[in-house]
Amino acid sequence: MLIDLLNNEYSFICSKCKIQKLLIWSSCIFQLVSIETFKMMFSLILMVFGMVNGVSSVVCHPNNQNEIRLNIVSFNVLNDIWLGPVKPNGQYNWYPDIDPKLLEENRRWVPIFQFLQPLVNTTDVFVIQEVSAREFNITSRLLDRFKGVWAKHDPEYWANQVKPPHTWEPNGQAIFMKRSTFNNIQTDDIALSNTGNHGAFASALHVASGKRMRFVGCHFDDGSENKRTREATAVVNYLETDRTNNIDFIVGDMNTGVVSTTTGVGRPVFCNVFEPAGFIDVATYMNQVESTHPWNPYVTAENPDGDASYDNDIDHITVRGATPCSFNVHNYDIMNGMDETERIADTAQRIGSDHFPLMASIVIPN
């Protein structure tokens, strides 16, 4: 009865609040059993949902020789063509009044590489967004033990957002797969519906587990919920081909939270597309949802629900067919004790971008 209740009622992705559902279940169960049995059952429920002491009940066990893990990093590195000069009123096109040098490409890529380089030994897959051809080639030299694939958006996609003096240059997503972790690495550039958005695809045989794994690196539209949903649907449909026995990952800047930061309502990309297809948002599963960028969420008069691009959690690692065991937003505690302008400047200085990197570890079934 309890298992049926959990299976029928719980949704990892679309539940507004785990506690709220636990309270509903608790009130029902309490009427049927003794208080001692209730306490035992409630503790079990807390363990199942990873809420004992505020951490997930699924943890990595570094000393467990039988546990096979995959380590993955996702990072939107910020493409230069979206950066404009200071306006006459002293404001950036996208940015508040911060030191212009913090947004220079040559300066930004120093901390980006400083972040990536120490992770080469421990990371199996890097998924990077807003990468130009030039930046892909440079990163490929840094990650020379990895095989990379780069997928570029159509030239008209987001072209109206290019900021002078920059001109359009191809940019998109990149995936880097460690050669010692995978065999038979195959790659593709996939069109995500007809919006002009493209995703990077890589599939390979995972050496340690013998499992076939598939990865899609994506960066969904920043201004349209409809476009985001279409692009997410295209990713899921692409992965429906030969789905049996695969472990699948959809990773990147999705420009939407799992739920709206301003209303708590589930977002369509997750509730209508990813969850029905069996994908788990790693941060949600680990009960570690937090902001993945330094900006404030906001509500516009035209859209009372707020622009999903300014939800707190717009970058995601999702998985189907394996179990998350750790997750971290690498934000240097920037979100604590600073206003928005200070956070944006500090993020640019420390990490060279306006997004925080994500790091996750996944337990691969034997």
C-alpha positions as CSV (number, residue, x, y, z in Angstrom):
1,M,0.0,0.0,0.0
2,L,2.8,2.4,0.9
3,I,4.8,1.6,-2.2
4,D,1.6,2.1,-4.4
5,L,1.1,5.4,-2.7
6,L,4.6,6.5,-3.4
7,N,4.5,5.4,-7.0
8,N,1.2,6.9,-7.8
9,E,1.6,10.3,-6.0
10,Y,5.2,11.3,-6.1
11,S,6.8,13.2,-9.1
12,F,10.5,14.1,-8.7
13,I,10.2,16.9,-11.2
14,C,6.8,18.5,-10.9
15,S,6.0,18.4,-7.2
16,K,5.9,21.9,-5.9
17,C,7.1,20.9,-2.5
18,K,8.3,17.5,-1.1
19,I,7.4,18.4,2.4
20,Q,3.8,19.3,1.3
21,K,3.3,15.8,-0.1
22,L,4.9,14.1,2.9
23,L,2.5,15.9,5.2
24,I,-0.5,14.7,3.1
25,W,0.7,11.1,3.2
26,S,1.5,11.4,6.9
27,S,-2.0,12.6,7.8
28,C,-3.5,9.6,5.9
29,I,-1.2,7.0,7.3
30,F,-1.5,8.3,10.9
31,Q,-5.2,7.4,10.9
32,L,-4.5,3.8,10.1
33,V,-1.6,2.7,12.3
34,S,-0.2,3.1,15.8
35,I,2.0,6.0,16.6
36,E,5.1,3.7,16.9
37,T,4.4,2.2,13.5
38,F,3.7,5.7,12.1
39,K,7.1,7.0,13.3
40,M,8.9,4.1,11.7
41,M,7.0,4.5,8.4
42,F,7.6,8.3,8.3
43,S,11.3,7.8,8.9
44,L,11.3,5.3,6.0
45,I,9.6,7.9,3.8
46,L,12.1,10.5,4.7
47,M,14.9,8.2,3.8
48,V,13.3,7.3,0.5
49,F,13.0,11.0,-0.5
50,G,16.4,11.9,0.7
51,M,15.4,14.4,3.3
52,V,17.0,13.0,6.5
53,N,19.3,15.8,7.8
54,G,18.5,17.7,4.6
55,V,20.6,15.5,2.3
56,S,19.8,12.8,-0.2
57,S,19.7,9.3,1.0
58,V,21.5,8.3,-2.1
59,V,25.2,9.0,-1.6
60,C,28.4,8.1,-3.3
61,H,30.5,5.6,-1.6
62,P,34.1,6.2,-2.6
63,N,35.3,3.0,-0.9
64,N,32.7,0.8,-2.5
65,Q,34.7,-1.0,-5.2
66,N,31.6,-2.3,-6.8
67,E,30.1,1.1,-7.4
68,I,30.6,2.5,-10.9
69,R,30.2,6.3,-11.2
70,L,30.2,8.8,-14.0
71,N,31.3,12.4,-13.3
72,I,29.9,15.1,-15.5
73,V,30.4,18.9,-15.6
74,S,28.1,21.4,-17.4
75,F,29.1,25.1,-17.9
76,N,27.7,28.0,-19.9
77,V,30.9,30.0,-20.7
78,L,29.2,33.1,-22.2
79,N,29.9,33.9,-25.8
80,D,31.3,37.3,-26.7
81,I,28.8,38.2,-29.3
82,W,26.2,38.8,-26.6
83,L,28.4,41.4,-24.9
84,G,28.0,45.1,-25.8
85,P,29.8,48.3,-24.9
86,V,28.6,50.7,-22.3
87,K,25.6,52.7,-23.3
88,P,25.6,56.5,-23.1
89,N,23.9,56.3,-19.7
90,G,26.7,54.2,-18.5
91,Q,24.9,50.9,-18.6
92,Y,25.7,47.7,-20.5
93,N,23.2,46.3,-23.0
94,W,22.8,43.3,-20.8
95,Y,24.8,44.1,-17.8
96,P,24.8,46.6,-14.9
97,D,27.7,49.1,-14.6
98,I,30.7,46.8,-13.9
99,D,34.3,47.0,-15.0
100,P,34.4,46.5,-18.8
101,K,37.6,44.5,-18.5
102,L,35.8,41.8,-16.7
103,L,33.9,41.0,-19.9
104,E,36.8,40.9,-22.3
105,E,37.2,37.4,-23.9
106,N,40.9,37.1,-23.4
107,R,40.5,38.0,-19.7
108,R,37.4,35.8,-19.2
109,W,39.0,32.6,-20.6
110,V,41.8,32.6,-18.0
111,P,39.5,31.8,-15.1
112,I,37.4,29.5,-17.3
113,F,40.5,27.4,-18.1
114,Q,41.6,27.6,-14.5
115,F,38.3,26.0,-13.5
116,L,38.4,23.3,-16.2
117,Q,42.0,22.2,-16.0
118,P,42.0,20.7,-12.5
119,L,38.9,18.7,-13.3
120,V,40.4,16.8,-16.3
121,N,41.6,13.8,-14.2
122,T,38.3,13.3,-12.4
123,T,35.7,14.3,-15.0
124,D,34.3,11.9,-17.6
125,V,32.2,14.3,-19.6
126,F,32.2,18.1,-20.1
127,V,29.1,19.7,-21.6
128,I,29.7,23.4,-22.5
129,Q,27.3,26.0,-23.9
130,E,27.8,29.3,-25.9
131,V,31.0,28.0,-27.5
132,S,32.3,29.5,-30.7
133,A,34.4,27.6,-33.3
134,R,37.5,29.4,-32.0
135,E,36.7,28.6,-28.4
136,F,35.9,25.0,-29.3
137,N,39.3,24.5,-30.9
138,I,41.1,26.1,-27.9
139,T,39.2,24.0,-25.4
140,S,39.9,20.9,-27.4
141,R,43.6,21.5,-27.0
142,L,43.1,21.8,-23.2
143,L,41.0,18.7,-23.1
144,D,43.2,16.7,-25.4
145,R,42.3,13.4,-23.6
146,F,38.7,13.9,-24.7
147,K,36.9,13.6,-28.0
148,G,34.8,16.7,-28.7
149,V,31.7,17.4,-30.7
150,W,30.5,20.9,-31.5
151,A,27.0,21.8,-32.7
152,K,26.2,25.3,-33.9
153,H,22.9,27.2,-34.1
154,D,21.5,28.4,-37.4
155,P,22.8,31.9,-38.2
156,E,19.5,33.6,-37.7
157,Y,19.0,32.0,-34.2
158,W,19.3,34.8,-31.6
159,A,20.9,37.0,-34.3
160,N,18.9,40.0,-33.1
161,Q,20.6,39.8,-29.8
162,V,24.2,40.3,-31.1
163,K,25.6,43.4,-29.5
164,P,27.9,45.9,-31.5
165,P,30.7,46.1,-32.1
166,H,30.5,42.3,-32.3
167,T,29.2,40.6,-35.5
168,W,27.6,37.2,-35.7
169,E,29.8,34.2,-35.4
170,P,28.8,30.5,-35.2
171,N,28.3,29.4,-31.7
172,G,26.6,26.5,-29.9
173,Q,27.1,23.5,-27.7
174,A,30.1,21.2,-27.1
175,I,30.5,17.8,-25.5
176,F,33.8,16.4,-24.5
177,M,34.0,12.6,-23.8
178,K,37.0,11.1,-22.1
179,R,38.6,8.6,-24.4
180,S,39.7,6.3,-21.5
181,T,36.2,6.2,-20.1
182,F,34.4,5.5,-23.4
183,N,34.8,3.3,-26.5
184,N,33.2,3.8,-29.9
185,I,32.4,7.4,-29.4
186,Q,29.9,8.7,-32.1
187,T,28.8,12.3,-32.5
188,D,26.1,14.3,-34.2
189,D,24.7,17.8,-34.6
190,I,20.9,17.7,-34.2
191,A,18.3,20.3,-35.1
192,L,16.0,20.9,-32.2
193,S,12.7,21.4,-34.1
194,N,12.6,24.2,-36.7
195,T,13.5,27.1,-34.4
196,G,17.2,27.2,-35.6
197,N,18.4,25.8,-32.3
198,H,20.9,22.9,-32.4
199,G,22.1,20.4,-29.9
200,A,25.3,18.4,-29.6
201,F,25.0,14.7,-29.5
202,A,27.4,12.0,-28.4
203,S,26.9,8.3,-27.8
204,A,29.5,5.7,-26.6
205,L,30.1,2.4,-24.8
206,H,31.0,3.1,-21.2
207,V,34.1,0.9,-20.6
208,A,33.7,0.2,-16.9
209,S,30.0,-0.8,-17.0
210,G,29.5,-2.0,-20.6
211,K,26.5,0.3,-20.8
212,R,25.7,2.4,-23.8
213,M,25.4,6.1,-22.9
214,R,23.9,9.0,-24.9
215,F,24.4,12.7,-24.2
216,V,22.7,15.8,-25.6
217,G,24.2,19.2,-24.8
218,C,21.6,21.9,-25.3
219,H,20.9,25.6,-24.8
220,F,17.2,26.3,-25.1
221,D,15.5,29.5,-26.2
222,D,15.7,32.4,-23.7
223,G,12.5,34.2,-24.6
224,S,9.7,31.8,-25.4
225,E,8.3,29.0,-23.3
226,N,6.7,27.5,-26.5
227,K,10.1,27.4,-28.3
228,R,11.8,25.8,-25.2
229,T,9.1,23.2,-25.0
230,R,9.4,22.4,-28.8
231,E,13.2,22.2,-28.5
232,A,13.0,19.9,-25.4
233,T,10.5,17.7,-27.3
234,A,12.9,17.4,-30.2
235,V,15.6,16.2,-27.9
236,V,13.4,13.6,-26.3
237,N,12.1,12.4,-29.7
238,Y,15.7,12.0,-31.0
239,L,16.5,9.8,-28.0
240,E,13.4,7.6,-28.4
241,T,15.2,5.9,-31.3
242,D,16.8,2.7,-30.0
243,R,16.1,3.6,-26.4
244,T,16.5,0.1,-24.9
245,N,19.2,-0.4,-22.4
246,N,20.7,3.0,-22.8
247,I,21.6,5.5,-20.1
248,D,20.6,9.0,-21.4
249,F,21.6,12.5,-20.3
250,I,20.2,15.9,-21.4
251,V,22.5,18.6,-20.1
252,G,22.9,22.3,-20.5
253,D,21.4,25.8,-20.1
254,M,17.7,25.2,-20.5
255,N,16.7,28.8,-19.7
256,T,14.0,27.5,-17.3
257,G,13.7,26.2,-13.9
258,V,12.0,23.0,-12.9
259,V,9.3,25.2,-11.3
260,S,8.8,28.9,-11.6
261,T,10.9,30.8,-9.0
262,T,8.1,33.4,-8.7
263,T,5.0,31.2,-8.5
264,G,6.2,27.6,-7.8
265,V,4.2,26.3,-10.8
266,G,5.9,23.5,-12.7
267,R,7.6,24.5,-16.0
268,P,6.4,22.8,-19.2
269,V,9.9,21.6,-20.3
270,F,10.1,19.4,-17.2
271,C,6.5,18.6,-16.4
272,N,5.3,18.1,-19.9
273,V,8.4,16.7,-21.7
274,F,11.3,15.5,-19.5
275,E,9.4,13.8,-16.7
276,P,7.0,11.8,-18.8
277,A,10.0,10.6,-20.8
278,G,11.6,9.3,-17.6
279,F,14.3,12.0,-17.0
280,I,15.3,13.1,-13.5
281,D,16.7,16.5,-12.8
282,V,19.7,15.8,-10.7
283,A,19.5,18.9,-8.5
284,T,15.9,18.2,-7.7
285,Y,16.5,14.6,-7.0
286,M,19.4,15.5,-4.6
287,N,17.2,18.2,-2.9
288,Q,19.9,20.7,-3.9
289,V,18.1,23.2,-6.1
290,E,19.8,26.6,-6.1
291,S,20.5,29.5,-8.4
292,T,22.8,28.6,-11.3
293,H,23.5,32.3,-12.2
294,P,24.1,35.6,-10.3
295,W,21.0,37.4,-11.6
296,N,17.9,38.2,-9.7
297,P,14.7,36.4,-10.8
298,Y,12.1,38.9,-11.9
299,V,8.4,39.3,-12.9
300,T,7.5,41.4,-15.9
301,A,4.2,43.3,-16.4
302,E,3.7,41.4,-19.7
303,N,4.3,38.1,-18.2
304,P,3.1,37.9,-14.6
305,D,4.7,34.4,-14.2
306,G,8.1,36.0,-14.8
307,D,10.6,35.2,-17.6
308,A,11.7,31.6,-17.1
309,S,15.2,32.6,-18.2
310,Y,15.4,34.4,-14.8
311,D,14.2,31.5,-12.7
312,N,17.0,30.6,-10.2
313,D,17.8,27.2,-11.6
314,I,18.1,27.5,-15.4
315,D,21.1,25.2,-15.9
316,H,20.5,21.4,-15.5
317,I,21.9,17.9,-15.6
318,T,19.2,15.3,-16.2
319,V,19.5,11.5,-16.5
320,R,17.4,8.5,-17.4
321,G,18.4,5.0,-16.5
322,A,20.9,5.7,-13.7
323,T,20.9,7.2,-10.1
324,P,22.4,10.6,-9.1
325,C,24.5,10.5,-6.0
326,S,26.0,14.0,-5.8
327,F,25.4,17.4,-7.2
328,N,27.1,20.8,-6.7
329,V,26.6,24.3,-8.1
330,H,30.1,25.8,-8.1
331,N,29.2,29.4,-7.0
332,Y,31.9,30.3,-4.5
333,D,29.0,31.4,-2.1
334,I,28.6,34.4,-4.4
335,M,24.8,34.3,-3.8
336,N,25.3,35.2,-0.1
337,G,25.7,38.8,1.1
338,M,26.0,40.6,-2.2
339,D,23.6,42.6,-4.4
340,E,23.0,41.7,-8.0
341,T,25.6,44.0,-9.5
342,E,28.3,42.7,-7.1
343,R,27.4,39.1,-7.8
344,I,27.6,39.6,-11.6
345,A,31.0,41.3,-11.3
346,D,32.3,38.7,-8.9
347,T,31.1,35.8,-11.0
348,A,32.8,37.3,-14.1
349,Q,36.0,37.8,-12.2
350,R,36.1,34.4,-10.6
351,I,34.7,32.2,-13.3
352,G,34.7,34.3,-16.5
353,S,31.0,33.9,-17.2
354,D,27.5,34.9,-16.0
355,H,26.6,31.3,-15.1
356,F,27.9,28.9,-12.5
357,P,29.3,25.5,-13.4
358,L,27.4,22.3,-12.4
359,M,29.1,19.1,-11.2
360,A,27.3,15.8,-10.7
361,S,28.2,12.2,-10.0
362,I,25.9,9.4,-11.3
363,V,25.9,5.8,-10.1
364,I,25.8,3.5,-13.1
365,P,23.9,0.2,-12.5
366,N,25.8,-3.0,-12.9
